[in-house]
Amino acid sequence: LWERPLLDYAAHAMFDDHPDLASQLKRWRSHTLSGIAPWLLWRRLDPSRAFHLPVTQLENQRGERYRKRVQALAMGPSNHGATLTVLMIHIEQFIAFGLVMLVMMLQPDQYYLSEVSWLQDTSDEAMWLSTLCWYLALMICEPLYVCCGFALYLNKRTWLEGWDLELGLRRIGARRTQRRTSSLSVLLVLLLPLLLMTPHRSLASDATDAAPLDTRQQAIDILASPAFMPMSIEDSWRLRNQDETGDEDDGDDSESWLSKLLKYFIEQWFGDGEQADADGIDLPSLADVFRFLLWVIVVSLLIWLAIKAPGWLRQLPDTRRRSRPRTHLAGLDIRPESLPDDLQSAVNQALRQHKHREALSLLYRASLARLVSLIPDGLAAGATETECLRALQSSQGAHPGVQFLARLTPVWISTAWAHRPPSEADISALARAWQQAFDGGGAE
């Protein structure tokens, strides 16, 4: 119930609409009662609840359509919806436990209870205190949980549907229709008078600095007097440390606090609890327990990183690919074995068969194969013809082969995409120009 208003607000805020409390209450039926029954029964146990909730509330999918939509969102990379739920449960429990410990620390000494006594307390006051602290932790974590689940939902829709492109085009259209004043210029205009003001030295600070040192010493002596800081000696009982138990306990000094804790629980569960208390077992402190939990978390994190690291490393760009020769560029095969040994004869043969596109394709692929070593590594294999030409012109614009490619590229684009091939004479002239550019004096 508490997640639906938060999701409704996050969905409106996504489109720069921040509804107030009154408008939220007016439409509470639309976002609260719509499809509420399954989410109060079996879907509340869904580990990816925050990720799947927008399918019902925002897309209004029900029944079979809901199941198909959830299956579609599960495609592609993992959405980590279940991981988010587990993470937020742990954060919520840590915050609730920290609030309880804070309340215990703020209690007066005469009402102080040890951590073990509080954990064993089953009174109504302890139950109400635990419930209140848990509810405060829920108020802190619930908005974060809902917004993170909604962000995962938007990310998956962006990956599957290119939804961000549609929103970006809408924002571009809105910016063209509205002319706004730059906020930075307004801020500079407002701060300009403050920058022109010259600060003056405070007279009060001079008077304070001139105060004699003996006045400070007198104030310290007065505050340290028994009237302000009374001291008293009190006697109290405490448990003896292991070092004070005598020679008969020397054999137990080597035991760690973890072994003592396990021994205590075993004797409490399977033995006589009164005998265990009479033996004076030194229980670990709260700091030791937290230290143990911290080590468990660190070891678990290292194991998780060891499992996930190979997948992350595979997603990183492979630097070894730079040393490998390119085989395809602009969607064309530029391997040497795919090209004829005698390019001029192959072009003339294609012209005799009236295959103008094939002749130009041979010239274009052969040009890219000769210039492949000059192409920057950052250029993708699926780059367009124009992008390949610009990359070569920016790095080797004076190269004869690049100059020939600038002449050939428009002709090839017109033939390949517009289906307007040139005449046979023009193709023959391009073949002779290719021979001069690459075999006549152009270096590879």
Secondary structure as the mmCIF struct_conf table of DSSP 4:
data_model
#
loop_
_struct_conf.conf_type_id
_struct_conf.id
_struct_conf.beg_label_comp_id
_struct_conf.beg_label_asym_id
_struct_conf.beg_label_seq_id
_struct_conf.end_label_comp_id
_struct_conf.end_label_asym_id
_struct_conf.end_label_seq_id
HELX_RH_AL_P HELX_RH_AL_P1 GLU A 3 ALA A 13
TURN_TY1_P TURN_TY1_P1 MET A 14 ASP A 16
HELX_RH_AL_P HELX_RH_AL_P2 LEU A 21 LYS A 26
TURN_TY1_P TURN_TY1_P2 ARG A 27 ARG A 27
HELX_RH_AL_P HELX_RH_AL_P3 TRP A 28 THR A 32
TURN_TY1_P TURN_TY1_P3 LEU A 33 GLY A 35
HELX_RH_AL_P HELX_RH_AL_P4 ILE A 36 LEU A 40
TURN_TY1_P TURN_TY1_P4 LEU A 41 TRP A 42
HELX_RH_3T_P HELX_RH_3T_P1 ARG A 43 LEU A 45
TURN_TY1_P TURN_TY1_P5 PRO A 47 SER A 48
HELX_RH_AL_P HELX_RH_AL_P5 ARG A 49 GLN A 57
TURN_TY1_P TURN_TY1_P6 LEU A 58 GLU A 59
HELX_RH_AL_P HELX_RH_AL_P6 GLY A 63 LEU A 73
TURN_TY1_P TURN_TY1_P7 ALA A 74 ALA A 74
BEND BEND1 MET A 75 PRO A 77
HELX_RH_AL_P HELX_RH_AL_P7 GLY A 81 MET A 105
TURN_TY1_P TURN_TY1_P8 LEU A 106 LEU A 106
BEND BEND2 GLN A 107 GLN A 107
HELX_RH_3T_P HELX_RH_3T_P2 ASP A 109 TYR A 111
HELX_RH_AL_P HELX_RH_AL_P8 GLU A 115 LEU A 119
TURN_TY1_P TURN_TY1_P9 GLN A 120 GLN A 120
BEND BEND3 SER A 123 SER A 123
HELX_RH_AL_P HELX_RH_AL_P9 ASP A 124 GLU A 161
HELX_RH_AL_P HELX_RH_AL_P10 TRP A 163 THR A 177
HELX_RH_AL_P HELX_RH_AL_P11 SER A 183 LEU A 196
HELX_LH_PP_P HELX_LH_PP_P1 MET A 197 PRO A 199
HELX_RH_AL_P HELX_RH_AL_P12 LEU A 203 ASP A 209
TURN_TY1_P TURN_TY1_P10 ALA A 210 ALA A 210
BEND BEND4 ALA A 211 ALA A 211
HELX_RH_AL_P HELX_RH_AL_P13 LEU A 213 LEU A 223
TURN_TY1_P TURN_TY1_P11 ALA A 224 ALA A 224
BEND BEND5 SER A 225 SER A 225
TURN_TY1_P TURN_TY1_P12 PRO A 226 PHE A 228
BEND BEND6 MET A 229 MET A 229
HELX_LH_PP_P HELX_LH_PP_P2 LEU A 239 ASN A 241
HELX_RH_3T_P HELX_RH_3T_P3 GLN A 242 GLU A 244
BEND BEND7 THR A 245 THR A 245
HELX_RH_3T_P HELX_RH_3T_P4 ASP A 247 ASP A 252
TURN_TY1_P TURN_TY1_P13 ASP A 253 SER A 254
HELX_RH_AL_P HELX_RH_AL_P14 TRP A 257 PHE A 270
BEND BEND8 GLY A 271 GLY A 271
HELX_RH_AL_P HELX_RH_AL_P15 GLY A 273 ALA A 278
TURN_TY1_P TURN_TY1_P14 ASP A 279 GLY A 280
HELX_LH_PP_P HELX_LH_PP_P3 LEU A 283 SER A 285
HELX_RH_AL_P HELX_RH_AL_P16 LEU A 286 GLN A 315
BEND BEND9 LEU A 316 LEU A 316
HELX_RH_3T_P HELX_RH_3T_P5 THR A 319 SER A 323
BEND BEND10 ARG A 324 ARG A 324
HELX_LH_PP_P HELX_LH_PP_P4 PRO A 325 ARG A 326
STRN STRN1 HIS A 328 LEU A 329
TURN_TY1_P TURN_TY1_P15 ALA A 330 GLY A 331
STRN STRN2 LEU A 332 ASP A 333
HELX_RH_3T_P HELX_RH_3T_P6 PRO A 336 SER A 338
BEND BEND11 LEU A 339 LEU A 339
BEND BEND12 ASP A 341 ASP A 341
HELX_RH_AL_P HELX_RH_AL_P17 LEU A 343 ARG A 352
TURN_TY1_P TURN_TY1_P16 GLN A 353 HIS A 354
HELX_RH_AL_P HELX_RH_AL_P18 HIS A 356 LEU A 371
HELX_RH_3T_P HELX_RH_3T_P7 VAL A 372 LEU A 374
BEND BEND13 ILE A 375 ILE A 375
TURN_TY1_P TURN_TY1_P17 ASP A 377 GLY A 378
BEND BEND14 LEU A 379 LEU A 379
TURN_TY1_P TURN_TY1_P18 ALA A 381 GLY A 382
HELX_RH_AL_P HELX_RH_AL_P19 GLU A 385 GLN A 396
TURN_TY1_P TURN_TY1_P19 GLY A 397 ALA A 398
HELX_RH_AL_P HELX_RH_AL_P20 PRO A 400 ALA A 416
TURN_TY1_P TURN_TY1_P20 TRP A 417 ALA A 418
HELX_RH_AL_P HELX_RH_AL_P21 GLU A 424 TRP A 434
HELX_RH_PI_P HELX_RH_PI_P1 GLN A 435 GLY A 440
BEND BEND15 GLY A 441 GLY A 441
#
